[in-house]
Amino acid sequence: MKKIQMVDLKGQYEFIKPEIDVELQKVLETTSFINGPAVAEFQRDLENYLDVRHVIPCANGTDALQIALMGLKLKPGDEIITADFTFAATVEVIGLLNLKPILVDVDPKTFNIDIAEIEKAITPKTKAIIPVHLFGQAAPMDEIMELAHKHQLYVIEDNAQGIGATYTKKDGSKAKTGTIGHVGATSFFPSKNLGAYGDGGAIFTNDDNLAHFIRGIVNHGMYIRYYHDVVGVNSRLDSMQAAVLKIKLKYLDYYNERRKEAAKNYTRLLFDYPNIITPYRHAACDSHVFHQYTLRILNQDRDALVKFLNENQIPCGVYYPVPLHAQKAYASKHYKEANFKITNQLVKEVISLPMHSELSLDQVEYIANKIKEFLG
């Protein structure tokens, strides 16, 4: 059996090496390293894939979230509601812009933001909601958009972990995650389902005016060189990363199907096993692309399981060990522990297993058997 890795980027590269090498060589030969043809081509291809009017590439996923918020022209002190159980970048950008993060609890089945908790948190100062498609599973966008419409709020989708997921709306129509709200943001960090060979990100919107404004923000506020019309930042996707992403985008659905197959095998082997809750997914499996395969371990020492798996050459991760409301940078006297019962429980129970498109059945079986061995 091949060595188990949390993410097998080398194996993935070897599968597409000839195509990647050709595209990288083109960039080297043209020396168009910033805003070169590869960036424009990737942007166009991603717009077509997502069926969205505008993709604005940028330097990384955190920038994508920050620039999306900047594009909405919010004011210091405006409140932004988001999930307590997610990576810090989601709340980090809120703080950087002097906006006020309002953290709420999550659904115990999906780990995504809880609709009832959003509604309870809305005040006259609330201006936006940031749902996170956590671990690759689509958040409940119908309900979120209904709330946003009712209260005249913006919706910024954090799609860093969910690219390629398809959300089926109540009316039966389908849309890719990241394209349903007013604006979406994603990351192309190497371990993502669509990952670059360095940092990268993008912003999505169907709003022509918002897209125009954001295109200025990502490039120092310029639409014409040396004419700065808005306050901007320096956040551009470089051509080498775009060249890689252009090739990998062609394989994204294949990668996601491979992840789903690995997830089905994990679940088949671990479902209904005592002390394990396998990941929930909606009937339409298209809504979950398994950026992570995350178990809940009940009435057992989760950290001891992590140690046991590592001793057996099985990498794993705890995403996330500390709720955002308990992080030193984001703690607030206004938060009450009673309002975060689910998140406070999840951080003690969750463990993410190796998940990538190169994962083989014998590796999945070995991992599952070791987990069962530990649990007894």
C-alpha positions as CSV (number, residue, x, y, z in Angstrom):
1,M,0.0,0.0,0.0
2,K,1.2,3.5,-0.9
3,K,2.1,5.8,1.9
4,I,-1.0,7.6,3.2
5,Q,-1.0,11.4,2.9
6,M,-3.5,14.0,4.1
7,V,-3.3,15.5,0.6
8,D,-1.4,13.9,-2.2
9,L,-0.3,16.8,-4.3
10,K,2.6,15.0,-5.9
11,G,0.4,12.1,-7.1
12,Q,-2.1,14.6,-8.5
13,Y,0.7,16.5,-10.3
14,E,2.1,13.3,-11.9
15,F,-1.3,12.6,-13.4
16,I,-1.5,15.9,-15.2
17,K,2.3,16.6,-15.5
18,P,2.5,16.9,-19.3
19,E,-0.3,19.5,-19.5
20,I,0.9,21.5,-16.5
21,D,4.5,21.6,-17.8
22,V,3.4,22.9,-21.2
23,E,1.4,25.7,-19.7
24,L,4.1,26.7,-17.3
25,Q,6.6,26.8,-20.1
26,K,4.3,29.1,-22.1
27,V,4.3,31.6,-19.2
28,L,8.1,31.4,-18.9
29,E,8.6,32.0,-22.6
30,T,6.1,34.9,-22.8
31,T,7.4,36.4,-19.5
32,S,3.8,37.7,-18.9
33,F,3.9,37.0,-15.2
34,I,1.3,39.5,-14.0
35,N,-2.1,39.7,-15.7
36,G,-0.9,37.6,-18.6
37,P,-3.0,35.6,-21.1
38,A,-3.2,32.7,-18.7
39,V,-5.1,34.8,-16.1
40,A,-7.6,36.0,-18.7
41,E,-8.1,32.4,-20.0
42,F,-8.6,31.0,-16.5
43,Q,-11.0,33.7,-15.6
44,R,-13.1,33.0,-18.7
45,D,-13.0,29.2,-18.1
46,L,-14.1,29.6,-14.5
47,E,-16.9,32.0,-15.4
48,N,-18.2,29.3,-17.8
49,Y,-17.8,26.5,-15.3
50,L,-19.7,28.4,-12.6
51,D,-22.2,30.0,-15.0
52,V,-21.5,33.3,-13.3
53,R,-21.2,36.7,-15.1
54,H,-17.9,37.8,-13.4
55,V,-14.9,36.1,-11.9
56,I,-12.3,38.5,-10.5
57,P,-9.0,36.6,-9.7
58,C,-6.9,37.8,-6.8
59,A,-3.9,36.8,-4.7
60,N,-5.5,34.5,-2.1
61,G,-8.7,33.4,-0.5
62,T,-8.4,35.8,2.5
63,D,-8.0,38.7,0.1
64,A,-11.0,37.5,-1.8
65,L,-13.2,37.7,1.3
66,Q,-11.8,41.1,2.3
67,I,-12.2,42.6,-1.2
68,A,-15.7,41.2,-1.5
69,L,-16.6,43.1,1.7
70,M,-14.8,46.2,0.5
71,G,-16.9,46.1,-2.6
72,L,-20.1,46.5,-0.6
73,K,-19.0,49.8,0.9
74,L,-19.8,48.9,4.4
75,K,-19.1,51.3,7.3
76,P,-17.1,50.8,10.5
77,G,-19.3,49.2,13.1
78,D,-21.6,47.5,10.7
79,E,-22.4,44.0,11.9
80,I,-21.6,40.9,9.9
81,I,-23.1,37.6,11.0
82,T,-21.0,34.4,10.4
83,A,-20.4,31.0,11.8
84,D,-18.4,30.4,15.0
85,F,-17.1,27.1,13.7
86,T,-14.8,27.8,10.7
87,F,-11.3,29.0,9.8
88,A,-10.3,32.3,11.2
89,A,-10.0,34.1,7.8
90,T,-13.7,34.4,7.7
91,V,-13.8,36.6,10.8
92,E,-10.3,38.1,10.3
93,V,-11.3,40.1,7.3
94,I,-14.3,41.5,9.2
95,G,-12.0,42.8,11.9
96,L,-9.5,44.2,9.4
97,L,-12.1,46.4,7.9
98,N,-13.3,47.7,11.3
99,L,-16.6,45.9,10.9
100,K,-18.2,44.0,13.8
101,P,-18.3,40.2,13.6
102,I,-21.3,38.5,15.1
103,L,-20.6,34.8,15.6
104,V,-23.4,32.3,15.8
105,D,-23.7,28.6,16.4
106,V,-23.9,25.9,13.7
107,D,-26.1,23.0,12.8
108,P,-24.8,19.7,14.4
109,K,-25.5,17.6,11.3
110,T,-24.0,19.8,8.5
111,F,-21.6,22.0,10.6
112,N,-22.9,24.9,8.6
113,I,-24.4,28.1,10.0
114,D,-27.7,27.6,11.8
115,I,-30.6,29.6,10.2
116,A,-32.4,30.1,13.5
117,E,-29.3,31.5,15.1
118,I,-28.8,33.9,12.2
119,E,-32.3,35.2,12.6
120,K,-31.9,35.7,16.4
121,A,-28.7,37.7,15.8
122,I,-30.1,40.2,13.3
123,T,-30.2,43.8,14.7
124,P,-30.7,47.2,13.0
125,K,-26.9,47.3,12.6
126,T,-26.7,44.0,10.7
127,K,-25.6,44.6,7.1
128,A,-24.5,41.2,5.8
129,I,-24.3,37.4,6.4
130,I,-21.3,35.3,5.5
131,P,-22.3,31.6,5.2
132,V,-19.4,29.2,4.9
133,H,-19.7,26.1,2.8
134,L,-17.8,24.2,5.4
135,F,-15.8,21.1,4.5
136,G,-17.3,21.2,1.0
137,Q,-21.0,21.0,2.0
138,A,-23.4,23.7,0.7
139,A,-24.9,25.9,3.4
140,P,-28.8,26.3,3.4
141,M,-28.7,29.1,0.8
142,D,-32.5,29.2,0.1
143,E,-33.2,30.1,3.7
144,I,-30.2,32.4,4.0
145,M,-31.3,34.4,0.9
146,E,-34.9,34.6,2.2
147,L,-33.6,36.1,5.4
148,A,-31.3,38.5,3.6
149,H,-34.2,39.7,1.4
150,K,-36.5,40.1,4.4
151,H,-34.0,42.2,6.3
152,Q,-32.3,43.8,3.2
153,L,-28.9,42.2,3.9
154,Y,-26.0,41.3,1.7
155,V,-24.8,37.7,1.4
156,I,-21.1,37.0,0.9
157,E,-20.5,33.2,0.3
158,D,-17.2,31.9,1.7
159,N,-16.7,29.2,-0.8
160,A,-13.0,28.4,0.0
161,Q,-13.9,24.8,0.7
162,G,-16.8,24.3,-1.5
163,I,-15.8,25.0,-5.1
164,G,-17.6,22.6,-7.5
165,A,-20.5,21.9,-5.2
166,T,-24.0,22.2,-6.7
167,Y,-26.8,23.6,-4.6
168,T,-30.4,22.5,-5.5
169,K,-32.9,25.3,-4.7
170,K,-36.4,24.7,-3.5
171,D,-37.7,25.4,-7.0
172,G,-35.6,22.6,-8.4
173,S,-33.1,24.8,-10.2
174,K,-29.4,24.3,-9.5
175,A,-26.5,26.7,-9.0
176,K,-22.8,26.4,-8.1
177,T,-21.9,27.4,-4.6
178,G,-20.4,30.9,-4.5
179,T,-22.8,32.2,-7.2
180,I,-26.0,32.4,-5.2
181,G,-25.4,35.3,-2.9
182,H,-24.6,38.9,-3.9
183,V,-20.9,38.0,-4.0
184,G,-18.8,34.9,-3.4
185,A,-15.1,34.3,-2.6
186,T,-12.8,31.3,-2.9
187,S,-9.3,30.1,-2.2
188,F,-6.9,28.3,-4.5
189,F,-4.6,27.2,-1.7
190,P,-2.8,24.1,-2.9
191,S,-4.8,21.6,-0.8
192,K,-8.2,22.9,-1.9
193,N,-10.3,20.9,-4.3
194,L,-9.1,23.3,-7.0
195,G,-5.7,24.2,-5.8
196,A,-2.8,26.2,-7.3
197,Y,0.9,25.6,-6.8
198,G,1.0,28.6,-4.5
199,D,-1.5,31.1,-3.2
200,G,-4.5,32.3,-5.2
201,G,-8.1,33.3,-4.9
202,A,-11.1,34.7,-6.7
203,I,-14.3,36.6,-6.3
204,F,-17.6,35.8,-8.1
205,T,-20.7,38.0,-8.7
206,N,-23.5,38.5,-11.2
207,D,-23.7,42.2,-10.4
208,D,-22.0,44.2,-13.2
209,N,-21.5,47.3,-11.1
210,L,-20.1,45.4,-8.1
211,A,-17.7,43.5,-10.4
212,H,-16.4,46.8,-12.0
213,F,-15.8,48.2,-8.5
214,I,-14.0,45.1,-7.3
215,R,-11.8,44.9,-10.4
216,G,-10.5,48.4,-9.4
217,I,-10.0,47.4,-5.8
218,V,-7.8,44.4,-6.6
219,N,-5.4,46.5,-8.7
220,H,-4.6,49.5,-6.5
221,G,-7.9,51.2,-7.3
222,M,-6.9,51.6,-11.0
223,Y,-9.0,51.1,-14.1
224,I,-6.5,53.1,-16.2
225,R,-2.8,52.8,-15.2
226,Y,-1.7,55.4,-12.7
227,Y,-5.2,56.8,-12.3
228,H,-6.5,55.7,-8.9
229,D,-10.3,56.1,-8.8
230,V,-10.9,54.1,-5.6
231,V,-9.0,52.9,-2.6
232,G,-7.6,49.6,-3.5
233,V,-5.1,46.9,-2.6
234,N,-2.4,44.9,-4.5
235,S,-4.0,41.5,-5.0
236,R,-3.5,39.8,-8.3
237,L,-3.4,36.2,-9.3
238,D,-0.1,35.6,-11.0
239,S,0.1,34.0,-14.4
240,M,2.0,30.9,-13.2
241,Q,-0.8,30.0,-10.8
242,A,-3.5,30.8,-13.4
243,A,-1.7,28.4,-15.9
244,V,-1.9,25.6,-13.3
245,L,-5.5,26.4,-12.4
246,K,-6.6,26.5,-16.0
247,I,-5.5,22.9,-16.4
248,K,-6.8,21.7,-13.1
249,L,-10.2,23.3,-13.6
250,K,-10.8,20.8,-16.5
251,Y,-10.4,18.0,-13.9
252,L,-12.3,19.6,-11.0
253,D,-15.5,17.5,-11.5
254,Y,-13.3,14.4,-11.7
255,Y,-11.4,15.3,-8.6
256,N,-14.7,15.9,-6.7
257,E,-16.2,12.6,-7.9
258,R,-13.1,10.8,-6.6
259,R,-13.5,12.6,-3.3
260,K,-17.1,11.6,-3.1
261,E,-16.2,7.9,-3.9
262,A,-13.6,7.9,-1.0
263,A,-16.2,9.5,1.3
264,K,-18.8,6.8,0.4
265,N,-16.2,4.1,1.2
266,Y,-15.4,5.7,4.5
267,T,-19.0,6.0,5.4
268,R,-19.8,2.4,4.3
269,L,-17.1,1.1,6.6
270,L,-17.8,3.4,9.6
271,F,-21.5,4.1,9.4
272,D,-23.5,3.0,12.5
273,Y,-20.2,2.0,14.3
274,P,-20.5,2.8,18.0
275,N,-19.1,6.3,19.0
276,I,-18.8,7.5,15.4
277,I,-21.0,10.0,13.5
278,T,-20.1,10.0,9.9
279,P,-20.6,13.2,7.8
280,Y,-24.2,14.1,7.0
281,R,-25.0,14.9,3.4
282,H,-28.2,15.8,1.7
283,A,-29.9,13.4,-0.7
284,A,-28.3,15.1,-3.6
285,C,-24.7,14.2,-3.1
286,D,-23.7,17.0,-5.5
287,S,-24.1,19.5,-2.6
288,H,-21.0,18.1,-0.8
289,V,-17.6,17.9,-2.5
290,F,-15.7,16.7,0.6
291,H,-12.9,19.1,1.0
292,Q,-12.7,17.3,4.3
293,Y,-14.1,14.1,5.5
294,T,-14.9,14.9,9.2
295,L,-16.1,12.4,11.8
296,R,-17.5,13.1,15.2
297,I,-16.0,10.8,17.9
298,L,-18.5,10.4,20.8
299,N,-17.6,9.4,24.4
300,Q,-14.0,8.7,23.5
301,D,-10.7,10.5,23.7
302,R,-10.5,12.2,20.3
303,D,-6.9,13.4,20.9
304,A,-5.8,9.9,21.9
305,L,-7.2,8.7,18.5
306,V,-5.2,11.4,16.7
307,K,-2.1,10.2,18.4
308,F,-2.9,6.5,17.6
309,L,-3.5,7.2,14.0
310,N,-0.3,9.2,13.7
311,E,1.6,6.3,15.3
312,N,0.2,4.1,12.6
313,Q,1.3,6.5,9.8
314,I,-2.1,7.9,9.2
315,P,-2.2,11.7,9.1
316,C,-5.3,13.4,10.3
317,G,-6.5,16.9,11.3
318,V,-8.6,18.6,13.9
319,Y,-10.6,21.3,12.1
320,Y,-11.0,23.3,14.4
321,P,-9.8,22.8,17.9
322,V,-10.9,26.2,19.3
323,P,-14.1,28.1,18.5
324,L,-13.6,31.6,17.0
325,H,-15.5,33.2,19.9
326,A,-12.9,31.7,22.3
327,Q,-9.9,32.9,20.3
328,K,-7.9,35.7,21.9
329,A,-8.1,37.9,18.8
330,Y,-11.9,37.7,18.6
331,A,-13.1,37.2,22.1
332,S,-15.9,39.5,23.3
333,K,-17.6,40.0,26.6
334,H,-20.9,40.0,24.7
335,Y,-20.5,36.3,23.8
336,K,-22.2,33.8,26.1
337,E,-21.1,30.2,26.2
338,A,-24.7,29.0,26.3
339,N,-25.1,30.4,22.8
340,F,-22.4,28.1,21.3
341,K,-23.4,24.7,22.6
342,I,-22.9,22.9,19.3
343,T,-19.6,24.5,18.4
344,N,-18.2,23.9,21.9
345,Q,-19.1,20.2,21.5
346,L,-17.8,19.9,18.0
347,V,-14.3,21.2,18.8
348,K,-14.0,18.3,21.3
349,E,-15.2,15.6,18.8
350,V,-14.2,16.3,15.2
351,I,-11.4,14.6,13.4
352,S,-10.8,14.9,9.7
353,L,-9.3,11.9,7.8
354,P,-7.1,11.9,4.7
355,M,-9.2,13.1,1.8
356,H,-8.0,13.7,-1.8
357,S,-8.6,12.5,-5.3
358,E,-5.7,10.0,-5.2
359,L,-7.0,8.1,-2.2
360,S,-7.3,4.4,-2.9
361,L,-9.7,1.8,-1.5
362,D,-7.1,-0.1,0.4
363,Q,-5.9,3.1,2.1
364,V,-9.5,3.9,3.1
365,E,-10.0,0.4,4.4
366,Y,-6.7,0.5,6.4
367,I,-7.7,3.9,8.0
368,A,-11.2,2.7,8.9
369,N,-9.9,-0.5,10.4
370,K,-7.4,1.3,12.5
371,I,-10.2,3.6,13.8
372,K,-12.3,0.6,14.7
373,E,-9.3,-1.0,16.4
374,F,-8.8,2.0,18.6
375,L,-12.5,2.3,19.5
376,G,-12.7,-1.4,20.2
